[in-house]
Amino acid sequence: MPGRAKQFCRARTRDGTACRCKALKNGRCRLHGGLSTGPKTLEGKVRALSNLKQYCADRF
Protein backbone atom coordinates (compact mmCIF):
# COMPACT_ATOMS: atom_id res chain seq x y z
CA MET A 1 0.00 0.00 0.00
CA PRO A 2 1.36 3.43 -0.84
CA GLY A 3 2.26 5.60 2.11
CA ARG A 4 2.34 2.69 4.55
CA ALA A 5 5.48 2.44 6.66
CA LYS A 6 7.44 -0.80 6.39
CA GLN A 7 6.89 -2.99 9.42
CA PHE A 8 9.88 -4.86 10.78
CA CYS A 9 10.06 -8.07 12.74
CA ARG A 10 10.02 -7.43 16.51
CA ALA A 11 12.53 -10.20 17.26
CA ARG A 12 16.04 -9.55 18.60
CA THR A 13 19.19 -10.92 17.02
CA ARG A 14 22.04 -12.55 18.94
CA ASP A 15 23.89 -9.27 19.29
CA GLY A 16 20.80 -7.56 20.73
CA THR A 17 19.82 -5.48 17.71
CA ALA A 18 16.37 -5.63 16.15
CA CYS A 19 15.78 -7.96 13.22
CA ARG A 20 15.57 -5.98 9.97
CA CYS A 21 13.40 -8.47 8.04
CA LYS A 22 9.97 -7.48 6.80
CA ALA A 23 7.23 -8.57 9.20
CA LEU A 24 4.36 -10.88 8.29
CA LYS A 25 0.78 -10.48 9.55
CA ASN A 26 1.69 -11.90 12.97
CA GLY A 27 4.38 -9.26 13.48
CA ARG A 28 7.31 -11.63 13.02
CA CYS A 29 9.39 -12.47 9.96
CA ARG A 30 9.52 -15.90 8.38
CA LEU A 31 12.72 -16.68 10.29
CA HIS A 32 11.42 -15.63 13.72
CA GLY A 33 7.85 -16.93 13.53
CA GLY A 34 8.30 -19.08 16.60
CA LEU A 35 8.86 -22.75 17.32
CA SER A 36 6.30 -25.46 16.83
CA THR A 37 4.38 -26.32 19.97
CA GLY A 38 3.89 -29.91 18.85
CA PRO A 39 0.72 -31.97 18.59
CA LYS A 40 -2.09 -31.04 20.98
CA THR A 41 -4.79 -33.60 20.24
CA LEU A 42 -4.62 -37.28 21.08
CA GLU A 43 -4.79 -38.16 17.37
CA GLY A 44 -1.85 -35.87 16.62
CA LYS A 45 0.22 -37.33 19.44
CA VAL A 46 -0.46 -40.89 18.26
CA ARG A 47 0.47 -39.95 14.68
CA ALA A 48 3.71 -38.30 15.85
CA LEU A 49 4.64 -41.34 17.94
CA SER A 50 3.98 -43.72 15.04
CA ASN A 51 6.14 -41.55 12.76
CA LEU A 52 8.91 -41.57 15.36
CA LYS A 53 8.79 -45.37 15.60
CA GLN A 54 8.88 -45.65 11.81
CA TYR A 55 11.82 -43.20 11.61
CA CYS A 56 13.79 -45.11 14.25
CA ALA A 57 13.12 -48.44 12.57
CA ASP A 58 14.41 -47.11 9.26
CA ARG A 59 17.52 -45.58 10.83
CA PHE A 60 18.76 -48.58 12.81
mmJSON file of the N, C-alpha and C atoms, coordinates in Angstrom:
{"data_MODEL":{"atom_site":{
"group_PDB":["ATOM","ATOM","ATOM","ATOM","ATOM","ATOM","ATOM","ATOM","ATOM","ATOM","ATOM","ATOM","ATOM","ATOM","ATOM","ATOM","ATOM","ATOM","ATOM","ATOM","ATOM","ATOM","ATOM","ATOM","ATOM","ATOM","ATOM","ATOM","ATOM","ATOM","ATOM","ATOM","ATOM","ATOM","ATOM","ATOM","ATOM","ATOM","ATOM","ATOM","ATOM","ATOM","ATOM","ATOM","ATOM","ATOM","ATOM","ATOM","ATOM","ATOM","ATOM","ATOM","ATOM","ATOM","ATOM","ATOM","ATOM","ATOM","ATOM","ATOM","ATOM","ATOM","ATOM","ATOM","ATOM","ATOM","ATOM","ATOM","ATOM","ATOM","ATOM","ATOM","ATOM","ATOM","ATOM","ATOM","ATOM","ATOM","ATOM","ATOM","ATOM","ATOM","ATOM","ATOM","ATOM","ATOM","ATOM","ATOM","ATOM","ATOM","ATOM","ATOM","ATOM","ATOM","ATOM","ATOM","ATOM","ATOM","ATOM","ATOM","ATOM","ATOM","ATOM","ATOM","ATOM","ATOM","ATOM","ATOM","ATOM","ATOM","ATOM","ATOM","ATOM","ATOM","ATOM","ATOM","ATOM","ATOM","ATOM","ATOM","ATOM","ATOM","ATOM","ATOM","ATOM","ATOM","ATOM","ATOM","ATOM","ATOM","ATOM","ATOM","ATOM","ATOM","ATOM","ATOM","ATOM","ATOM","ATOM","ATOM","ATOM","ATOM","ATOM","ATOM","ATOM","ATOM","ATOM","ATOM","ATOM","ATOM","ATOM","ATOM","ATOM","ATOM","ATOM","ATOM","ATOM","ATOM","ATOM","ATOM","ATOM","ATOM","ATOM","ATOM","ATOM","ATOM","ATOM","ATOM","ATOM","ATOM","ATOM","ATOM","ATOM","ATOM","ATOM","ATOM","ATOM","ATOM","ATOM","ATOM"],
"id":[1,2,3,4,5,6,7,8,9,10,11,12,13,14,15,16,17,18,19,20,21,22,23,24,25,26,27,28,29,30,31,32,33,34,35,36,37,38,39,40,41,42,43,44,45,46,47,48,49,50,51,52,53,54,55,56,57,58,59,60,61,62,63,64,65,66,67,68,69,70,71,72,73,74,75,76,77,78,79,80,81,82,83,84,85,86,87,88,89,90,91,92,93,94,95,96,97,98,99,100,101,102,103,104,105,106,107,108,109,110,111,112,113,114,115,116,117,118,119,120,121,122,123,124,125,126,127,128,129,130,131,132,133,134,135,136,137,138,139,140,141,142,143,144,145,146,147,148,149,150,151,152,153,154,155,156,157,158,159,160,161,162,163,164,165,166,167,168,169,170,171,172,173,174,175,176,177,178,179,180],
"type_symbol":["N","C","C","N","C","C","N","C","C","N","C","C","N","C","C","N","C","C","N","C","C","N","C","C","N","C","C","N","C","C","N","C","C","N","C","C","N","C","C","N","C","C","N","C","C","N","C","C","N","C","C","N","C","C","N","C","C","N","C","C","N","C","C","N","C","C","N","C","C","N","C","C","N","C","C","N","C","C","N","C","C","N","C","C","N","C","C","N","C","C","N","C","C","N","C","C","N","C","C","N","C","C","N","C","C","N","C","C","N","C","C","N","C","C","N","C","C","N","C","C","N","C","C","N","C","C","N","C","C","N","C","C","N","C","C","N","C","C","N","C","C","N","C","C","N","C","C","N","C","C","N","C","C","N","C","C","N","C","C","N","C","C","N","C","C","N","C","C","N","C","C","N","C","C","N","C","C","N","C","C"],
"label_atom_id":["N","CA","C","N","CA","C","N","CA","C","N","CA","C","N","CA","C","N","CA","C","N","CA","C","N","CA","C","N","CA","C","N","CA","C","N","CA","C","N","CA","C","N","CA","C","N","CA","C","N","CA","C","N","CA","C","N","CA","C","N","CA","C","N","CA","C","N","CA","C","N","CA","C","N","CA","C","N","CA","C","N","CA","C","N","CA","C","N","CA","C","N","CA","C","N","CA","C","N","CA","C","N","CA","C","N","CA","C","N","CA","C","N","CA","C","N","CA","C","N","CA","C","N","CA","C","N","CA","C","N","CA","C","N","CA","C","N","CA","C","N","CA","C","N","CA","C","N","CA","C","N","CA","C","N","CA","C","N","CA","C","N","CA","C","N","CA","C","N","CA","C","N","CA","C","N","CA","C","N","CA","C","N","CA","C","N","CA","C","N","CA","C","N","CA","C","N","CA","C","N","CA","C","N","CA","C","N","CA","C"],
"label_alt_id":[null,null,null,null,null,null,null,null,null,null,null,null,null,null,null,null,null,null,null,null,null,null,null,null,null,null,null,null,null,null,null,null,null,null,null,null,null,null,null,null,null,null,null,null,null,null,null,null,null,null,null,null,null,null,null,null,null,null,null,null,null,null,null,null,null,null,null,null,null,null,null,null,null,null,null,null,null,null,null,null,null,null,null,null,null,null,null,null,null,null,null,null,null,null,null,null,null,null,null,null,null,null,null,null,null,null,null,null,null,null,null,null,null,null,null,null,null,null,null,null,null,null,null,null,null,null,null,null,null,null,null,null,null,null,null,null,null,null,null,null,null,null,null,null,null,null,null,null,null,null,null,null,null,null,null,null,null,null,null,null,null,null,null,null,null,null,null,null,null,null,null,null,null,null,null,null,null,null,null,null],
"label_comp_id":["MET","MET","MET","PRO","PRO","PRO","GLY","GLY","GLY","ARG","ARG","ARG","ALA","ALA","ALA","LYS","LYS","LYS","GLN","GLN","GLN","PHE","PHE","PHE","CYS","CYS","CYS","ARG","ARG","ARG","ALA","ALA","ALA","ARG","ARG","ARG","THR","THR","THR","ARG","ARG","ARG","ASP","ASP","ASP","GLY","GLY","GLY","THR","THR","THR","ALA","ALA","ALA","CYS","CYS","CYS","ARG","ARG","ARG","CYS","CYS","CYS","LYS","LYS","LYS","ALA","ALA","ALA","LEU","LEU","LEU","LYS","LYS","LYS","ASN","ASN","ASN","GLY","GLY","GLY","ARG","ARG","ARG","CYS","CYS","CYS","ARG","ARG","ARG","LEU","LEU","LEU","HIS","HIS","HIS","GLY","GLY","GLY","GLY","GLY","GLY","LEU","LEU","LEU","SER","SER","SER","THR","THR","THR","GLY","GLY","GLY","PRO","PRO","PRO","LYS","LYS","LYS","THR","THR","THR","LEU","LEU","LEU","GLU","GLU","GLU","GLY","GLY","GLY","LYS","LYS","LYS","VAL","VAL","VAL","ARG","ARG","ARG","ALA","ALA","ALA","LEU","LEU","LEU","SER","SER","SER","ASN","ASN","ASN","LEU","LEU","LEU","LYS","LYS","LYS","GLN","GLN","GLN","TYR","TYR","TYR","CYS","CYS","CYS","ALA","ALA","ALA","ASP","ASP","ASP","ARG","ARG","ARG","PHE","PHE","PHE"],
"label_asym_id":["A","A","A","A","A","A","A","A","A","A","A","A","A","A","A","A","A","A","A","A","A","A","A","A","A","A","A","A","A","A","A","A","A","A","A","A","A","A","A","A","A","A","A","A","A","A","A","A","A","A","A","A","A","A","A","A","A","A","A","A","A","A","A","A","A","A","A","A","A","A","A","A","A","A","A","A","A","A","A","A","A","A","A","A","A","A","A","A","A","A","A","A","A","A","A","A","A","A","A","A","A","A","A","A","A","A","A","A","A","A","A","A","A","A","A","A","A","A","A","A","A","A","A","A","A","A","A","A","A","A","A","A","A","A","A","A","A","A","A","A","A","A","A","A","A","A","A","A","A","A","A","A","A","A","A","A","A","A","A","A","A","A","A","A","A","A","A","A","A","A","A","A","A","A","A","A","A","A","A","A"],
"label_entity_id":["1","1","1","1","1","1","1","1","1","1","1","1","1","1","1","1","1","1","1","1","1","1","1","1","1","1","1","1","1","1","1","1","1","1","1","1","1","1","1","1","1","1","1","1","1","1","1","1","1","1","1","1","1","1","1","1","1","1","1","1","1","1","1","1","1","1","1","1","1","1","1","1","1","1","1","1","1","1","1","1","1","1","1","1","1","1","1","1","1","1","1","1","1","1","1","1","1","1","1","1","1","1","1","1","1","1","1","1","1","1","1","1","1","1","1","1","1","1","1","1","1","1","1","1","1","1","1","1","1","1","1","1","1","1","1","1","1","1","1","1","1","1","1","1","1","1","1","1","1","1","1","1","1","1","1","1","1","1","1","1","1","1","1","1","1","1","1","1","1","1","1","1","1","1","1","1","1","1","1","1"],
"label_seq_id":[1,1,1,2,2,2,3,3,3,4,4,4,5,5,5,6,6,6,7,7,7,8,8,8,9,9,9,10,10,10,11,11,11,12,12,12,13,13,13,14,14,14,15,15,15,16,16,16,17,17,17,18,18,18,19,19,19,20,20,20,21,21,21,22,22,22,23,23,23,24,24,24,25,25,25,26,26,26,27,27,27,28,28,28,29,29,29,30,30,30,31,31,31,32,32,32,33,33,33,34,34,34,35,35,35,36,36,36,37,37,37,38,38,38,39,39,39,40,40,40,41,41,41,42,42,42,43,43,43,44,44,44,45,45,45,46,46,46,47,47,47,48,48,48,49,49,49,50,50,50,51,51,51,52,52,52,53,53,53,54,54,54,55,55,55,56,56,56,57,57,57,58,58,58,59,59,59,60,60,60],
"pdbx_PDB_ins_code":[null,null,null,null,null,null,null,null,null,null,null,null,null,null,null,null,null,null,null,null,null,null,null,null,null,null,null,null,null,null,null,null,null,null,null,null,null,null,null,null,null,null,null,null,null,null,null,null,null,null,null,null,null,null,null,null,null,null,null,null,null,null,null,null,null,null,null,null,null,null,null,null,null,null,null,null,null,null,null,null,null,null,null,null,null,null,null,null,null,null,null,null,null,null,null,null,null,null,null,null,null,null,null,null,null,null,null,null,null,null,null,null,null,null,null,null,null,null,null,null,null,null,null,null,null,null,null,null,null,null,null,null,null,null,null,null,null,null,null,null,null,null,null,null,null,null,null,null,null,null,null,null,null,null,null,null,null,null,null,null,null,null,null,null,null,null,null,null,null,null,null,null,null,null,null,null,null,null,null,null],
"Cartn_x":[0.833,0.0,0.881,0.554,1.361,1.195,2.287,2.263,2.324,2.296,2.342,3.792,4.116,5.482,5.792,7.023,7.443,7.498,6.885,6.885,8.019,8.775,9.88,9.509,10.213,10.064,10.454,9.734,10.023,11.003,11.591,12.534,13.883,14.687,16.038,17.046,18.135,19.186,20.114,21.108,22.036,22.829,23.131,23.895,23.01,21.701,20.803,20.125,20.473,19.823,18.512,17.661,16.371,16.555,15.755,15.778,15.266,15.93,15.574,14.731,14.232,13.397,11.989,11.341,9.97,9.047,8.127,7.229,6.048,5.571,4.358,3.165,1.995,0.783,0.866,1.599,1.686,2.734,3.403,4.381,5.791,5.982,7.314,7.685,8.959,9.393,9.312,9.609,9.516,10.579,11.662,12.723,12.445,11.674,11.418,9.954,9.277,7.854,7.547,8.507,8.297,8.445,8.681,8.859,7.521,7.498,6.298,6.013,4.749,4.38,4.056,4.125,3.89,2.419,2.11,0.715,-0.029,-1.27,-2.088,-3.155,-3.713,-4.787,-4.219,-5.036,-4.615,-4.269,-5.065,-4.791,-3.43,-3.128,-1.848,-0.677,-0.847,0.22,0.468,-0.603,-0.463,0.236,-0.145,0.465,1.95,2.31,3.71,4.517,3.946,4.635,4.839,3.834,3.98,5.034,5.109,6.142,7.522,7.627,8.908,9.365,8.45,8.79,9.241,8.537,8.884,10.255,10.529,11.819,12.946,12.75,13.787,14.026,12.966,13.116,13.899,13.699,14.414,15.873,16.162,17.524,18.442,17.903,18.76,18.506],
"Cartn_y":[-1.176,0.0,1.243,2.207,3.427,4.224,4.782,5.598,4.826,3.51,2.695,2.444,2.656,2.437,0.946,0.597,-0.798,-1.29,-2.41,-2.987,-4.004,-3.932,-4.855,-5.9,-7.01,-8.073,-7.526,-7.936,-7.434,-8.317,-9.296,-10.196,-9.515,-10.054,-9.553,-10.555,-10.058,-10.924,-11.3,-12.108,-12.553,-11.409,-10.401,-9.274,-8.213,-8.457,-7.56,-6.515,-6.443,-5.479,-6.053,-5.186,-5.628,-6.295,-7.286,-7.96,-6.984,-6.936,-5.978,-6.604,-7.812,-8.471,-7.883,-7.955,-7.479,-8.392,-7.801,-8.569,-9.13,-10.285,-10.879,-10.373,-10.936,-10.483,-10.645,-11.663,-11.904,-11.019,-10.156,-9.257,-9.799,-11.033,-11.634,-11.964,-12.092,-12.468,-13.987,-14.461,-15.901,-16.676,-16.019,-16.678,-16.712,-15.736,-15.625,-15.848,-16.701,-16.93,-17.664,-18.334,-19.082,-20.572,-21.306,-22.748,-23.458,-24.65,-25.46,-25.888,-25.906,-26.319,-27.803,-28.481,-29.909,-30.255,-31.545,-31.966,-31.743,-31.318,-31.036,-32.095,-32.622,-33.599,-34.997,-35.894,-37.28,-37.91,-37.613,-38.16,-37.686,-36.413,-35.875,-36.49,-36.717,-37.329,-38.775,-39.506,-40.888,-40.92,-40.005,-39.945,-39.605,-38.676,-38.299,-39.474,-40.196,-41.342,-42.445,-42.691,-43.723,-43.316,-42.027,-41.553,-41.686,-41.439,-41.574,-43.031,-43.943,-45.369,-45.785,-45.301,-45.648,-45.079,-43.845,-43.204,-43.982,-44.38,-45.11,-46.488,-47.127,-48.442,-48.359,-47.281,-47.105,-46.741,-46.064,-45.583,-46.678,-47.596,-48.58,-49.962],
"Cartn_z":[0.0,0.0,0.0,-0.819,-0.835,0.455,0.913,2.11,3.414,3.338,4.553,4.944,6.186,6.664,6.696,6.37,6.388,7.824,8.078,9.418,9.502,10.585,10.783,11.826,11.762,12.741,14.118,15.159,16.512,17.271,16.604,17.265,17.455,18.34,18.595,18.062,17.512,17.017,18.172,17.893,18.94,19.553,18.748,19.294,19.929,20.018,20.728,19.868,18.59,17.714,17.197,16.673,16.149,14.788,14.517,13.221,12.162,11.017,9.97,8.862,9.047,8.044,8.055,6.914,6.797,7.604,8.339,9.196,8.409,8.836,8.285,9.086,8.866,9.554,11.061,11.532,12.969,13.657,12.898,13.483,13.496,13.064,13.023,11.581,11.302,9.958,9.805,8.617,8.375,9.143,9.534,10.29,11.788,12.285,13.718,14.047,13.321,13.531,14.818,15.372,16.599,16.366,17.418,17.321,17.337,16.799,16.826,18.259,18.62,19.969,20.027,18.892,18.854,18.796,18.684,18.591,19.905,19.794,20.981,21.2,20.105,20.237,20.413,20.901,21.076,19.734,18.708,17.373,16.859,17.062,16.615,17.356,18.645,19.441,19.017,18.718,18.257,16.906,16.009,14.681,14.796,15.666,15.854,16.413,17.362,17.941,16.903,16.062,15.037,14.01,13.681,12.761,13.372,14.676,15.356,15.35,15.618,15.605,14.209,13.176,11.808,11.46,11.887,11.614,12.299,13.529,14.254,13.652,13.187,12.572,11.279,10.533,9.265,9.483,10.579,10.825,11.348,12.138,12.809,12.355],
"occupancy":[1.0,1.0,1.0,1.0,1.0,1.0,1.0,1.0,1.0,1.0,1.0,1.0,1.0,1.0,1.0,1.0,1.0,1.0,1.0,1.0,1.0,1.0,1.0,1.0,1.0,1.0,1.0,1.0,1.0,1.0,1.0,1.0,1.0,1.0,1.0,1.0,1.0,1.0,1.0,1.0,1.0,1.0,1.0,1.0,1.0,1.0,1.0,1.0,1.0,1.0,1.0,1.0,1.0,1.0,1.0,1.0,1.0,1.0,1.0,1.0,1.0,1.0,1.0,1.0,1.0,1.0,1.0,1.0,1.0,1.0,1.0,1.0,1.0,1.0,1.0,1.0,1.0,1.0,1.0,1.0,1.0,1.0,1.0,1.0,1.0,1.0,1.0,1.0,1.0,1.0,1.0,1.0,1.0,1.0,1.0,1.0,1.0,1.0,1.0,1.0,1.0,1.0,1.0,1.0,1.0,1.0,1.0,1.0,1.0,1.0,1.0,1.0,1.0,1.0,1.0,1.0,1.0,1.0,1.0,1.0,1.0,1.0,1.0,1.0,1.0,1.0,1.0,1.0,1.0,1.0,1.0,1.0,1.0,1.0,1.0,1.0,1.0,1.0,1.0,1.0,1.0,1.0,1.0,1.0,1.0,1.0,1.0,1.0,1.0,1.0,1.0,1.0,1.0,1.0,1.0,1.0,1.0,1.0,1.0,1.0,1.0,1.0,1.0,1.0,1.0,1.0,1.0,1.0,1.0,1.0,1.0,1.0,1.0,1.0,1.0,1.0,1.0,1.0,1.0,1.0],
"B_iso_or_equiv":[0.0,0.0,0.0,0.0,0.0,0.0,0.0,0.0,0.0,0.0,0.0,0.0,0.0,0.0,0.0,0.0,0.0,0.0,0.0,0.0,0.0,0.0,0.0,0.0,0.0,0.0,0.0,0.0,0.0,0.0,0.0,0.0,0.0,0.0,0.0,0.0,0.0,0.0,0.0,0.0,0.0,0.0,0.0,0.0,0.0,0.0,0.0,0.0,0.0,0.0,0.0,0.0,0.0,0.0,0.0,0.0,0.0,0.0,0.0,0.0,0.0,0.0,0.0,0.0,0.0,0.0,0.0,0.0,0.0,0.0,0.0,0.0,0.0,0.0,0.0,0.0,0.0,0.0,0.0,0.0,0.0,0.0,0.0,0.0,0.0,0.0,0.0,0.0,0.0,0.0,0.0,0.0,0.0,0.0,0.0,0.0,0.0,0.0,0.0,0.0,0.0,0.0,0.0,0.0,0.0,0.0,0.0,0.0,0.0,0.0,0.0,0.0,0.0,0.0,0.0,0.0,0.0,0.0,0.0,0.0,0.0,0.0,0.0,0.0,0.0,0.0,0.0,0.0,0.0,0.0,0.0,0.0,0.0,0.0,0.0,0.0,0.0,0.0,0.0,0.0,0.0,0.0,0.0,0.0,0.0,0.0,0.0,0.0,0.0,0.0,0.0,0.0,0.0,0.0,0.0,0.0,0.0,0.0,0.0,0.0,0.0,0.0,0.0,0.0,0.0,0.0,0.0,0.0,0.0,0.0,0.0,0.0,0.0,0.0,0.0,0.0,0.0,0.0,0.0,0.0],
"pdbx_formal_charge":[null,null,null,null,null,null,null,null,null,null,null,null,null,null,null,null,null,null,null,null,null,null,null,null,null,null,null,null,null,null,null,null,null,null,null,null,null,null,null,null,null,null,null,null,null,null,null,null,null,null,null,null,null,null,null,null,null,null,null,null,null,null,null,null,null,null,null,null,null,null,null,null,null,null,null,null,null,null,null,null,null,null,null,null,null,null,null,null,null,null,null,null,null,null,null,null,null,null,null,null,null,null,null,null,null,null,null,null,null,null,null,null,null,null,null,null,null,null,null,null,null,null,null,null,null,null,null,null,null,null,null,null,null,null,null,null,null,null,null,null,null,null,null,null,null,null,null,null,null,null,null,null,null,null,null,null,null,null,null,null,null,null,null,null,null,null,null,null,null,null,null,null,null,null,null,null,null,null,null,null],
"auth_seq_id":[1,1,1,2,2,2,3,3,3,4,4,4,5,5,5,6,6,6,7,7,7,8,8,8,9,9,9,10,10,10,11,11,11,12,12,12,13,13,13,14,14,14,15,15,15,16,16,16,17,17,17,18,18,18,19,19,19,20,20,20,21,21,21,22,22,22,23,23,23,24,24,24,25,25,25,26,26,26,27,27,27,28,28,28,29,29,29,30,30,30,31,31,31,32,32,32,33,33,33,34,34,34,35,35,35,36,36,36,37,37,37,38,38,38,39,39,39,40,40,40,41,41,41,42,42,42,43,43,43,44,44,44,45,45,45,46,46,46,47,47,47,48,48,48,49,49,49,50,50,50,51,51,51,52,52,52,53,53,53,54,54,54,55,55,55,56,56,56,57,57,57,58,58,58,59,59,59,60,60,60],
"auth_comp_id":["MET","MET","MET","PRO","PRO","PRO","GLY","GLY","GLY","ARG","ARG","ARG","ALA","ALA","ALA","LYS","LYS","LYS","GLN","GLN","GLN","PHE","PHE","PHE","CYS","CYS","CYS","ARG","ARG","ARG","ALA","ALA","ALA","ARG","ARG","ARG","THR","THR","THR","ARG","ARG","ARG","ASP","ASP","ASP","GLY","GLY","GLY","THR","THR","THR","ALA","ALA","ALA","CYS","CYS","CYS","ARG","ARG","ARG","CYS","CYS","CYS","LYS","LYS","LYS","ALA","ALA","ALA","LEU","LEU","LEU","LYS","LYS","LYS","ASN","ASN","ASN","GLY","GLY","GLY","ARG","ARG","ARG","CYS","CYS","CYS","ARG","ARG","ARG","LEU","LEU","LEU","HIS","HIS","HIS","GLY","GLY","GLY","GLY","GLY","GLY","LEU","LEU","LEU","SER","SER","SER","THR","THR","THR","GLY","GLY","GLY","PRO","PRO","PRO","LYS","LYS","LYS","THR","THR","THR","LEU","LEU","LEU","GLU","GLU","GLU","GLY","GLY","GLY","LYS","LYS","LYS","VAL","VAL","VAL","ARG","ARG","ARG","ALA","ALA","ALA","LEU","LEU","LEU","SER","SER","SER","ASN","ASN","ASN","LEU","LEU","LEU","LYS","LYS","LYS","GLN","GLN","GLN","TYR","TYR","TYR","CYS","CYS","CYS","ALA","ALA","ALA","ASP","ASP","ASP","ARG","ARG","ARG","PHE","PHE","PHE"],
"auth_asym_id":["A","A","A","A","A","A","A","A","A","A","A","A","A","A","A","A","A","A","A","A","A","A","A","A","A","A","A","A","A","A","A","A","A","A","A","A","A","A","A","A","A","A","A","A","A","A","A","A","A","A","A","A","A","A","A","A","A","A","A","A","A","A","A","A","A","A","A","A","A","A","A","A","A","A","A","A","A","A","A","A","A","A","A","A","A","A","A","A","A","A","A","A","A","A","A","A","A","A","A","A","A","A","A","A","A","A","A","A","A","A","A","A","A","A","A","A","A","A","A","A","A","A","A","A","A","A","A","A","A","A","A","A","A","A","A","A","A","A","A","A","A","A","A","A","A","A","A","A","A","A","A","A","A","A","A","A","A","A","A","A","A","A","A","A","A","A","A","A","A","A","A","A","A","A","A","A","A","A","A","A"],
"auth_atom_id":["N","CA","C","N","CA","C","N","CA","C","N","CA","C","N","CA","C","N","CA","C","N","CA","C","N","CA","C","N","CA","C","N","CA","C","N","CA","C","N","CA","C","N","CA","C","N","CA","C","N","CA","C","N","CA","C","N","CA","C","N","CA","C","N","CA","C","N","CA","C","N","CA","C","N","CA","C","N","CA","C","N","CA","C","N","CA","C","N","CA","C","N","CA","C","N","CA","C","N","CA","C","N","CA","C","N","CA","C","N","CA","C","N","CA","C","N","CA","C","N","CA","C","N","CA","C","N","CA","C","N","CA","C","N","CA","C","N","CA","C","N","CA","C","N","CA","C","N","CA","C","N","CA","C","N","CA","C","N","CA","C","N","CA","C","N","CA","C","N","CA","C","N","CA","C","N","CA","C","N","CA","C","N","CA","C","N","CA","C","N","CA","C","N","CA","C","N","CA","C","N","CA","C","N","CA","C","N","CA","C"],
"pdbx_PDB_model_num":[1,1,1,1,1,1,1,1,1,1,1,1,1,1,1,1,1,1,1,1,1,1,1,1,1,1,1,1,1,1,1,1,1,1,1,1,1,1,1,1,1,1,1,1,1,1,1,1,1,1,1,1,1,1,1,1,1,1,1,1,1,1,1,1,1,1,1,1,1,1,1,1,1,1,1,1,1,1,1,1,1,1,1,1,1,1,1,1,1,1,1,1,1,1,1,1,1,1,1,1,1,1,1,1,1,1,1,1,1,1,1,1,1,1,1,1,1,1,1,1,1,1,1,1,1,1,1,1,1,1,1,1,1,1,1,1,1,1,1,1,1,1,1,1,1,1,1,1,1,1,1,1,1,1,1,1,1,1,1,1,1,1,1,1,1,1,1,1,1,1,1,1,1,1,1,1,1,1,1,1]
}}}
